[in-house]
Amino acid sequence: MPTQGERIEALEEQIRTMMEDNITLRESLNNANDRLTALSTPPPPTPPREVTPHLSTSLVYAQGLQPSSLK
C-alpha cells in the first residue's frame, strides 16, 4: 500500500500532466480560432482597374491625331 507521501507525489504528477494538457488544449483552441477568424474575414477590396481607352481611340492618338480633328 502506498504511503501518504507517495500518494501525494502521484497526485502532484497527475496535476502537472493535467496542467500541461490544459495548456496544449488552449493553444490548439487559439490556433483553431485564429484559422476560423482568417477564413471568415473578407478579403480586402480590390482596387479599381484602370480603364483602358478603346483600341480605335488608341490608334488615333498613336497616329498623332486628336479626336477633335476627326470631326
N, CA, C and O atoms as a printed pandas DataFrame, in Angstrom:
     atom_number atom_name residue_name chain_id  residue_number  x_coord  y_coord  z_coord
0              1         N          MET        A               1    0.856   -1.184    0.000
1              2        CA          MET        A               1    0.000    0.000    0.000
2              3         C          MET        A               1    0.893    1.235    0.000
3              4         O          MET        A               1    1.816    1.334    0.809
4              5         N          PRO        A               2    0.616    2.203   -0.928
5              6        CA          PRO        A               2    1.473    3.385   -0.991
6              7         C          PRO        A               2    1.317    4.260    0.245
7              8         O          PRO        A               2    0.257    4.340    0.866
8              9         N          THR        A               3    2.402    4.894    0.559
9             10        CA          THR        A               3    2.363    5.795    1.714
10            11         C          THR        A               3    1.677    7.094    1.322
11            12         O          THR        A               3    1.422    7.357    0.146
12            13         N          GLN        A               4    1.388    7.889    2.326
13            14        CA          GLN        A               4    0.733    9.167    2.053
14            15         C          GLN        A               4    1.625   10.044    1.179
15            16         O          GLN        A               4    1.124   10.741    0.297
16            17         N          GLY        A               5    2.924   10.020    1.407
17            18        CA          GLY        A               5    3.867   10.808    0.603
18            19         C          GLY        A               5    3.851   10.364   -0.853
19            20         O          GLY        A               5    3.894   11.191   -1.763
20            21         N          GLU        A               6    3.790    9.041   -1.068
21            22        CA          GLU        A               6    3.749    8.508   -2.434
22            23         C          GLU        A               6    2.434    8.897   -3.129
23            24         O          GLU        A               6    2.417    9.210   -4.320
24            25         N          ARG        A               7    1.352    8.869   -2.371
25            26        CA          ARG        A               7    0.062    9.261   -2.956
26            27         C          ARG        A               7    0.072   10.739   -3.335
27            28         O          ARG        A               7   -0.447   11.127   -4.382
28            29         N          ILE        A               8    0.670   11.558   -2.467
29            30        CA          ILE        A               8    0.769   12.994   -2.761
30            31         C          ILE        A               8    1.604   13.209   -4.021
31            32         O          ILE        A               8    1.232   14.003   -4.885
32            33         N          GLU        A               9    2.734   12.504   -4.128
33            34        CA          GLU        A               9    3.585   12.629   -5.317
34            35         C          GLU        A               9    2.831   12.215   -6.579
35            36         O          GLU        A               9    2.938   12.869   -7.616
36            37         N          ALA        A              10    2.074   11.131   -6.485
37            38        CA          ALA        A              10    1.306   10.660   -7.633
38            39         C          ALA        A              10    0.241   11.696   -8.026
39            40         O          ALA        A              10    0.027   11.957   -9.210
40            41         N          LEU        A              11   -0.420   12.278   -7.023
41            42        CA          LEU        A              11   -1.422   13.308   -7.305
42            43         C          LEU        A              11   -0.785   14.559   -7.905
43            44         O          LEU        A              11   -1.343   15.161   -8.822
44            45         N          GLU        A              12    0.374   14.949   -7.395
45            46        CA          GLU        A              12    1.068   16.110   -7.948
46            47         C          GLU        A              12    1.452   15.867   -9.404
47            48         O          GLU        A              12    1.356   16.772  -10.233
48            49         N          GLU        A              13    1.884   14.653   -9.716
49            50        CA          GLU        A              13    2.232   14.305  -11.097
50            51         C          GLU        A              13    0.989   14.363  -11.981
51            52         O          GLU        A              13    1.049   14.847  -13.111
52            53         N          GLN        A              14   -0.127   13.872  -11.470
53            54        CA          GLN        A              14   -1.378   13.944  -12.241
54            55         C          GLN        A              14   -1.771   15.401  -12.506
55            56         O          GLN        A              14   -2.215   15.746  -13.600
56            57         N          ILE        A              15   -1.603   16.238  -11.495
57            58        CA          ILE        A              15   -1.933   17.651  -11.638
58            59         C          ILE        A              15   -1.040   18.299  -12.688
59            60         O          ILE        A              15   -1.526   19.052  -13.532
60            61         N          ARG        A              16    0.280   18.010  -12.646
61            62        CA          ARG        A              16    1.204   18.571  -13.645
62            63         C          ARG        A              16    0.806   18.148  -15.055
63            64         O          ARG        A              16    0.799   18.959  -15.980
64            65         N          THR        A              17    0.473   16.861  -15.205
65            66        CA          THR        A              17    0.062   16.353  -16.516
66            67         C          THR        A              17   -1.211   17.034  -16.991
67            68         O          THR        A              17   -1.325   17.404  -18.160
68            69         N          MET        A              18   -2.169   17.199  -16.085
69            70        CA          MET        A              18   -3.427   17.848  -16.453
70            71         C          MET        A              18   -3.193   19.314  -16.829
71            72         O          MET        A              18   -3.831   19.823  -17.751
72            73         N          MET        A              19   -2.298   19.988  -16.135
73            74        CA          MET        A              19   -1.997   21.382  -16.460
74            75         C          MET        A              19   -1.331   21.483  -17.836
75            76         O          MET        A              19   -1.652   22.375  -18.621
76            77         N          GLU        A              20   -0.407   20.569  -18.122
77            78        CA          GLU        A              20    0.242   20.556  -19.436
78            79         C          GLU        A              20   -0.780   20.277  -20.535
79            80         O          GLU        A              20   -0.755   20.912  -21.590
80            81         N          ASP        A              21   -1.678   19.326  -20.284
81            82        CA          ASP        A              21   -2.736   19.028  -21.258
82            83         C          ASP        A              21   -3.633   20.243  -21.462
83            84         O          ASP        A              21   -4.044   20.533  -22.586
84            85         N          ASN        A              22   -3.936   20.950  -20.382
85            86        CA          ASN        A              22   -4.777   22.136  -20.464
86            87         C          ASN        A              22   -4.115   23.208  -21.325
87            88         O          ASN        A              22   -4.780   23.847  -22.141
88            89         N          ILE        A              23   -2.810   23.407  -21.147
89            90        CA          ILE        A              23   -2.073   24.397  -21.942
90            91         C          ILE        A              23   -2.090   23.992  -23.415
91            92         O          ILE        A              23   -2.305   24.827  -24.294
92            93         N          THR        A              24   -1.862   22.703  -23.677
93            94        CA          THR        A              24   -1.866   22.210  -25.061
94            95         C          THR        A              24   -3.235   22.412  -25.698
95            96         O          THR        A              24   -3.325   22.852  -26.844
96            97         N          LEU        A              25   -4.297   22.095  -24.969
97            98        CA          LEU        A              25   -5.652   22.284  -25.498
98            99         C          LEU        A              25   -5.949   23.758  -25.746
99           100         O          LEU        A              25   -6.567   24.105  -26.752
100          101         N          ARG        A              26   -5.517   24.620  -24.845
101          102        CA          ARG        A              26   -5.757   26.055  -25.009
102          103         C          ARG        A              26   -5.025   26.573  -26.253
103          104         O          ARG        A              26   -5.582   27.367  -27.011
104          105         N          GLU        A              27   -3.779   26.126  -26.467
105          106        CA          GLU        A              27   -3.043   26.538  -27.661
106          107         C          GLU        A              27   -3.737   26.037  -28.924
107          108         O          GLU        A              27   -3.826   26.761  -29.916
108          109         N          SER        A              28   -4.223   24.812  -28.890
109          110        CA          SER        A              28   -4.928   24.270  -30.050
110          111         C          SER        A              28   -6.194   25.060  -30.345
111          112         O          SER        A              28   -6.497   25.352  -31.502
112          113         N          LEU        A              29   -6.926   25.402  -29.300
113          114        CA          LEU        A              29   -8.139   26.199  -29.486
114          115         C          LEU        A              29   -7.812   27.583  -30.038
115          116         O          LEU        A              29   -8.520   28.082  -30.913
116          117         N          ASN        A              30   -6.761   28.201  -29.545
117          118        CA          ASN        A              30   -6.365   29.517  -30.044
118          119         C          ASN        A              30   -5.973   29.434  -31.510
119          120         O          ASN        A              30   -6.340   30.304  -32.301
120          121         N          ASN        A              31   -5.232   28.396  -31.880
121          122        CA          ASN        A              31   -4.837   28.230  -33.276
122          123         C          ASN        A              31   -6.063   28.015  -34.161
123          124         O          ASN        A              31   -6.170   28.602  -35.237
124          125         N          ALA        A              32   -6.973   27.181  -33.708
125          126        CA          ALA        A              32   -8.192   26.921  -34.484
126          127         C          ALA        A              32   -9.018   28.203  -34.606
127          128         O          ALA        A              32   -9.570   28.493  -35.668
128          129         N          ASN        A              33   -9.099   28.962  -33.522
129          130        CA          ASN        A              33   -9.845   30.219  -33.559
130          131         C          ASN        A              33   -9.205   31.202  -34.533
131          132         O          ASN        A              33   -9.908   31.891  -35.272
132          133         N          ASP        A              34   -7.878   31.268  -34.535
133          134        CA          ASP        A              34   -7.179   32.157  -35.473
134          135         C          ASP        A              34   -7.464   31.756  -36.915
135          136         O          ASP        A              34   -7.690   32.615  -37.768
136          137         N          ARG        A              35   -7.453   30.446  -37.191
137          138        CA          ARG        A              35   -7.730   29.966  -38.558
138          139         C          ARG        A              35   -9.160   30.295  -38.960
139          140         O          ARG        A              35   -9.405   30.722  -40.089
140          141         N          LEU        A              36  -10.108   30.100  -38.045
141          142        CA          LEU        A              36  -11.510   30.420  -38.354
142          143         C          LEU        A              36  -11.694   31.914  -38.594
143          144         O          LEU        A              36  -12.429   32.320  -39.494
144          145         N          THR        A              37  -11.031   32.717  -37.795
145          146        CA          THR        A              37  -11.122   34.159  -37.977
146          147         C          THR        A              37  -10.569   34.555  -39.336
147          148         O          THR        A              37  -11.157   35.379  -40.037
148          149         N          ALA        A              38   -9.434   33.964  -39.709
149          150        CA          ALA        A              38   -8.843   34.273  -41.013
150          151         C          ALA        A              38   -9.766   33.856  -42.148
151          152         O          ALA        A              38   -9.866   34.555  -43.156
152          153         N          LEU        A              39  -10.440   32.723  -41.991
153          154        CA          LEU        A              39  -11.332   32.246  -43.037
154          155         C          LEU        A              39  -12.593   33.098  -43.141
155          156         O          LEU        A              39  -13.138   33.266  -44.232
156          157         N          SER        A              40  -13.058   33.632  -42.024
157          158        CA          SER        A              40  -14.311   34.385  -42.039
158          159         C          SER        A              40  -14.098   35.863  -42.334
159          160         O          SER        A              40  -15.068   36.591  -42.546
160          161         N          THR        A              41  -12.839   36.326  -42.353
161          162        CA          THR        A              41  -12.560   37.719  -42.650
162          163         C          THR        A              41  -12.589   37.904  -44.161
163          164         O          THR        A              41  -11.865   37.219  -44.883
164          165         N          PRO        A              42  -13.419   38.825  -44.646
165          166        CA          PRO        A              42  -13.473   39.014  -46.100
166          167         C          PRO        A              42  -12.145   39.578  -46.610
167          168         O          PRO        A              42  -11.460   40.306  -45.892
168          169         N          PRO        A              43  -11.790   39.246  -47.832
169          170        CA          PRO        A              43  -10.538   39.787  -48.370
170          171         C          PRO        A              43  -10.667   41.293  -48.567
171          172         O          PRO        A              43  -11.777   41.810  -48.687
172          173         N          PRO        A              44   -9.556   41.990  -48.599
173          174        CA          PRO        A              44   -9.636   43.429  -48.801
174          175         C          PRO        A              44  -10.220   43.723  -50.187
175          176         O          PRO        A              44  -10.063   42.927  -51.113
176          177         N          PRO        A              45  -10.885   44.851  -50.321
177          178        CA          PRO        A              45  -11.474   45.158  -51.627
178          179         C          PRO        A              45  -10.389   45.321  -52.689
179          180         O          PRO        A              45   -9.301   45.828  -52.416
180          181         N          THR        A              46  -10.703   44.887  -53.878
181          182        CA          THR        A              46   -9.728   45.027  -54.955
182          183         C          THR        A              46   -9.761   46.470  -55.444
183          184         O          THR        A              46  -10.828   47.072  -55.556
184          185         N          PRO        A              47   -8.595   47.013  -55.731
185          186        CA          PRO        A              47   -8.572   48.400  -56.201
186          187         C          PRO        A              47   -9.235   48.483  -57.579
187          188         O          PRO        A              47   -9.212   47.517  -58.342
188          189         N          PRO        A              48   -9.816   49.623  -57.889
189          190        CA          PRO        A              48  -10.463   49.736  -59.195
190          191         C          PRO        A              48   -9.439   49.591  -60.314
191          192         O          PRO        A              48   -8.305   50.059  -60.212
192          193         N          ARG        A              49   -9.869   48.934  -61.376
193          194        CA          ARG        A              49   -8.969   48.752  -62.507
194          195         C          ARG        A              49   -8.898   50.046  -63.303
195          196         O          ARG        A              49   -9.854   50.820  -63.356
196          197         N          GLU        A              50   -7.747   50.258  -63.916
197          198        CA          GLU        A              50   -7.639   51.411  -64.804
198          199         C          GLU        A              50   -8.419   51.105  -66.066
199          200         O          GLU        A              50   -8.349   50.002  -66.609
200          201         N          VAL        A              51   -9.146   52.076  -66.511
201          202        CA          VAL        A              51   -9.918   51.891  -67.731
202          203         C          VAL        A              51   -8.999   52.177  -68.902
203          204         O          VAL        A              51   -8.438   53.267  -69.015
204          205         N          THR        A              52   -8.851   51.200  -69.761
205          206        CA          THR        A              52   -8.012   51.403  -70.938
206          207         C          THR        A              52   -8.885   51.977  -72.053
207          208         O          THR        A              52  -10.029   51.558  -72.227
208          209         N          PRO        A              53   -8.350   52.924  -72.797
209          210        CA          PRO        A              53   -9.158   53.505  -73.871
210          211         C          PRO        A              53   -9.450   52.465  -74.945
211          212         O          PRO        A              53   -8.730   51.477  -75.094
212          213         N          HIS        A              54  -10.483   52.705  -75.660
213          214        CA          HIS        A              54  -10.870   51.823  -76.751
214          215         C          HIS        A              54   -9.748   51.783  -77.785
215          216         O          HIS        A              54   -9.033   52.768  -77.968
216          217         N          LEU        A              55   -9.596   50.661  -78.449
217          218        CA          LEU        A              55   -8.487   50.476  -79.382
218          219         C          LEU        A              55   -8.479   51.554  -80.462
219          220         O          LEU        A              55   -7.419   52.071  -80.814
220          221         N          SER        A              56   -9.642   51.892  -80.984
221          222        CA          SER        A              56   -9.666   52.899  -82.055
222          223         C          SER        A              56   -9.179   54.249  -81.534
223          224         O          SER        A              56   -8.505   54.980  -82.260
224          225         N          THR        A              57   -9.510   54.592  -80.280
225          226        CA          THR        A              57   -9.016   55.839  -79.688
226          227         C          THR        A              57   -7.508   55.781  -79.549
227          228         O          THR        A              57   -6.830   56.773  -79.812
228          229         N          SER        A              58   -6.969   54.643  -79.142
229          230        CA          SER        A              58   -5.525   54.489  -79.006
230          231         C          SER        A              58   -4.851   54.651  -80.353
231          232         O          SER        A              58   -3.787   55.265  -80.433
232          233         N          LEU        A              59   -5.441   54.115  -81.419
233          234        CA          LEU        A              59   -4.849   54.231  -82.748
234          235         C          LEU        A              59   -4.848   55.680  -83.229
235          236         O          LEU        A              59   -3.904   56.116  -83.888
236          237         N          VAL        A              60   -5.912   56.431  -82.898
237          238        CA          VAL        A              60   -5.977   57.842  -83.275
238          239         C          VAL        A              60   -4.828   58.598  -82.624
239          240         O          VAL        A              60   -4.127   59.364  -83.285
240          241         N          TYR        A              61   -4.639   58.381  -81.334
241          242        CA          TYR        A              61   -3.554   59.070  -80.640
242          243         C          TYR        A              61   -2.194   58.606  -81.146
243          244         O          TYR        A              61   -1.270   59.411  -81.257
244          245         N          ALA        A              62   -2.059   57.321  -81.455
245          246        CA          ALA        A              62   -0.791   56.785  -81.935
246          247         C          ALA        A              62   -0.419   57.419  -83.272
247          248         O          ALA        A              62    0.768   57.562  -83.567
248          249         N          GLN        A              63   -1.391   57.798  -84.080
249          250        CA          GLN        A              63   -1.118   58.418  -85.379
250          251         C          GLN        A              63   -0.884   59.919  -85.260
251          252         O          GLN        A              63   -0.657   60.598  -86.261
252          253         N          GLY        A              64   -0.938   60.432  -84.043
253          254        CA          GLY        A              64   -0.677   61.848  -83.822
254          255         C          GLY        A              64   -1.882   62.729  -84.076
255          256         O          GLY        A              64   -1.747   63.952  -84.110
256          257         N          LEU        A              65   -3.033   62.159  -84.253
257          258        CA          LEU        A              65   -4.243   62.940  -84.496
258          259         C          LEU        A              65   -4.973   63.191  -83.194
259          260         O          LEU        A              65   -4.846   62.413  -82.248
260          261         N          GLN        A              66   -5.701   64.221  -83.137
261          262        CA          GLN        A              66   -6.551   64.493  -81.986
262          263         C          GLN        A              66   -7.970   64.095  -82.367
263          264         O          GLN        A              66   -8.385   64.342  -83.500
264          265         N          PRO        A              67   -8.722   63.490  -81.464
265          266        CA          PRO        A              67  -10.087   63.089  -81.806
266          267         C          PRO        A              67  -10.921   64.256  -82.343
267          268         O          PRO        A              67  -11.798   64.053  -83.182
268          269         N          SER        A              68  -10.650   65.480  -81.863
269          270        CA          SER        A              68  -11.442   66.622  -82.332
270          271         C          SER        A              68  -11.168   66.919  -83.803
271          272         O          SER        A              68  -12.020   67.489  -84.484
272          273         N          SER        A              69   -9.986   66.539  -84.304
273          274        CA          SER        A              69   -9.676   66.814  -85.709
274          275         C          SER        A              69  -10.346   65.826  -86.652
275          276         O          SER        A              69  -10.282   65.997  -87.869
276          277         N          LEU        A              70  -10.988   64.797  -86.112
277          278        CA          LEU        A              70  -11.651   63.799  -86.950
278          279         C          LEU        A              70  -13.071   64.200  -87.286
279          280         O          LEU        A              70  -13.714   63.551  -88.110
280          281         N          LYS        A              71  -13.565   65.238  -86.678
281          282        CA          LYS        A              71  -14.967   65.642  -86.910
282          283         C          LYS        A              71  -15.176   66.174  -88.303
283          284         O          LYS        A              71  -16.292   66.555  -88.657
